[in-house]
Amino acid sequence: LAGDLVPALEAIGSTKNLPLFWDELKTEDDVGKFVNFTFKISGGKEKSRLHGDGSQRDLGSWQTIIMAASNDSLIDHITRKTKTTTAGIYRVLEYVVSPAGPNAVKLEAGLVSRTVGELSQNFGQAGLVYATHLGNNEPAIRAMVGQLQDALNKQLNAQTDERFWIANIACCVAGSILANRLGLTNIDVNALTTFLIKAVMDMR
């Protein structure tokens, strides 16, 4: 997403439930915009605005997750900008990606570049398969996510302020289970769950 919040919010209001990605927060201005964005997106809808002719514009609404990548800790910036409240901290589940170790698998740079380049010509239908499954099995999937959420709350003895963290983990784990079940991915669900729970413990 671009740094301008209005187009970003309009995009979210249109896509509703699709996850969003804000890549490479590099400057202080980028991070500042994202800090403001965390509060706006967690509200679930846009503020009331008017068209140029004075008529009421339709409000966008959403229920989604956003992923952001930054070389610096977003939590540090949020803490500095919102010193009187912890609300911003609980809207971000941050984790550190450690540098690759000496035993990490190394991929040839040209292969990586070519593989990424091929994505522009990839018109796979995984999203259609996944969305169709969600639509056809909504009651069962809603129950599964609720069970995951309840189990995480119990396991972590989660506080009310941590509800965004718990909902985030429940959605990610449920999504990985469903994608595996449909043959779209081969995600290690146990490893993913352990990783996300550790992220909560580190945040605490």
C-alpha atoms as one frame of an Amber mdcrd trajectory, in Angstrom:
protein
   0.000   0.000   0.000   1.086   3.566  -0.581   1.746   5.816   2.380  -1.360
   7.960   1.802  -4.016   6.792   4.258  -7.127   7.807   2.296  -6.492   5.557
  -0.738  -5.377   2.791   1.628  -8.599   3.002   3.618 -10.642   3.100   0.426
  -8.893  -0.067  -0.760  -9.664  -1.820   2.523 -13.265  -0.659   2.368 -13.580
  -2.258  -1.069 -11.853  -5.574  -0.378 -13.409  -5.973   3.095 -11.767  -9.177
   4.317  -8.640  -9.625   2.216  -5.350  -9.270   4.110  -3.291  -6.210   3.217
   0.463  -5.765   2.950   2.385  -2.546   3.639   5.948  -3.304   2.605   9.145
  -1.624   3.746   8.404   1.152   6.207  11.669   3.027   5.738  11.317   6.636
   6.832  10.075   8.274  10.007   7.162   9.612   7.973   6.259   6.092   6.780
   6.255   4.777  10.325   4.247   7.755  11.589   1.570   7.126   8.975   1.453
   3.463   9.886   1.027   4.262  13.595  -2.007   6.385  12.707  -3.177   3.613
  10.402  -3.185   1.021  13.204  -5.844   2.996  15.066  -7.945   3.664  11.980
  -7.959   0.091  10.706  -8.875  -1.414  14.084 -12.019   0.735  14.103 -13.454
  -1.341  11.266 -14.867   1.524   9.196 -14.077   4.860   7.616 -15.074   8.207
   9.033 -18.055   9.919   7.445 -17.028  11.987   4.413 -18.800  13.919   1.664
 -18.491  13.893  -2.110 -17.427  17.094  -3.870 -21.085  18.007  -4.436 -21.850
  17.747  -0.721 -23.677  14.406  -0.874 -22.905  11.707   1.656 -20.283   9.195
   0.566 -20.793   5.511   1.300 -18.671   4.399   4.242 -16.233   1.560   3.729
 -16.050  -1.147   6.371 -13.752  -4.117   6.899 -12.600  -6.979   9.088  -9.059
  -7.801   8.104  -5.402  -8.203   9.032  -2.542  -6.057   7.791   1.078  -7.163
   7.506   3.872  -4.581   7.570   7.628  -4.989   7.198  10.111  -2.578   8.731
  13.805  -2.491   9.563  12.963  -0.797  12.864  10.613  -1.813  15.658   7.116
  -0.420  15.133   6.386  -0.886  18.816   9.184   1.532  19.706   7.629   4.189
  17.458   4.115   3.523  18.740   5.305   3.826  22.336   6.953   7.176  21.628
   3.932   8.563  19.772   1.244   7.302  22.182   2.840   7.753  25.581  -0.448
   8.142  27.459  -2.038   4.854  26.356  -1.110   1.253  25.574  -3.921   0.902
  23.007  -1.530   1.183  20.060   0.751  -1.551  21.389  -2.105  -4.053  21.605
  -3.023  -3.393  17.980   0.330  -4.679  16.713   1.707  -8.196  17.085   5.383
  -7.695  16.287   8.023 -10.332  15.744  11.671 -10.210  14.752  12.996 -12.059
  11.706  16.488 -13.156  12.672  19.324 -13.175  10.128  19.857 -16.484   8.349
  22.342 -18.682  10.163  25.413 -20.349   8.639  23.455 -23.553   7.968  20.566
 -21.854   6.175  19.740 -22.993   2.663  21.219 -20.494   0.213  19.418 -19.884
  -3.065  21.181 -18.628  -6.164  20.280 -14.968  -6.722  19.358 -15.478 -10.382
  16.939 -18.293  -9.510  15.239 -16.136  -6.906  14.934 -13.219  -9.334  13.453
 -15.396 -12.065  11.009 -17.045  -9.693   9.762 -13.707  -8.401   9.512 -12.405
 -11.964   7.279 -15.322 -12.943   4.710 -14.213 -10.368   3.571 -11.443 -12.722
   2.445 -14.147 -15.146   0.929 -16.452 -12.538  -2.852 -16.511 -12.707  -3.532
 -19.285 -10.222  -6.985 -19.766  -8.753  -6.054 -20.549  -5.152  -8.019 -17.540
  -3.917 -11.131 -18.692  -5.756 -10.830 -22.217  -4.336 -10.292 -20.886  -0.814
 -13.099 -18.308  -0.973 -15.535 -20.874  -2.366 -14.730 -23.200   0.515 -15.301
 -20.399   3.035 -18.647 -19.532   1.502 -19.836 -23.127   1.378 -18.763 -23.979
   4.926 -19.228 -20.708   6.837 -20.967 -22.100   9.987 -18.366 -24.835  10.539
 -15.434 -22.498   9.869 -16.845 -19.832  12.178 -17.141 -22.474  14.901 -13.552
 -23.640  14.292 -12.161 -20.116  14.582 -14.169 -19.599  17.774 -12.801 -22.805
  19.264  -9.244 -21.777  18.402  -9.822 -18.357  19.928 -11.224 -19.852  23.142
  -8.364 -22.342  23.400  -5.763 -19.597  22.923  -7.437 -17.374  25.499  -7.327
 -20.238  27.991  -3.784 -21.363  27.157  -2.339 -17.854  27.363  -4.658 -16.623
  30.123  -5.224 -13.683  27.800  -6.391 -10.337  29.093  -9.090  -8.228  27.445
  -6.474  -5.820  26.056  -4.854  -8.724  24.166  -7.962  -9.549  22.110  -6.408
  -8.300  18.847  -3.399 -10.572  19.333  -5.575 -13.601  20.025  -7.878 -12.922
  17.082  -4.845 -12.489  14.816  -3.367 -15.845  15.833  -6.702 -17.661  15.585
  -7.259 -16.375  12.042  -3.737 -17.226  10.884  -3.874 -20.734  12.332  -7.378
 -21.376  10.982  -6.323 -20.118   7.557  -3.309 -22.427   7.483  -5.429 -25.418
   8.506  -7.978 -24.725   5.769  -5.349 -24.034   3.077  -3.609 -27.316   3.931
  -6.921 -29.162   3.889  -7.627 -27.842   0.387  -4.194 -28.886  -0.848  -3.149
 -25.287  -1.508  -0.297 -25.203   1.018   1.813 -27.440   3.193   2.158 -25.297
   6.314   3.473 -26.745   9.569   0.521 -25.648  11.697   2.101 -26.684  15.002
   5.290 -24.756  14.241   3.271 -21.720  13.145   1.168 -21.798  16.316   4.255
 -22.124  18.508   5.906 -19.212  16.690   2.875 -16.933  17.111   2.425 -17.815
  20.765   6.102 -16.962  21.331   5.485 -13.625  19.622   2.753 -12.874  22.183
   5.024 -13.865  25.051   7.778 -11.615  23.664   5.304  -8.742  23.342   4.308
  -9.170  26.961
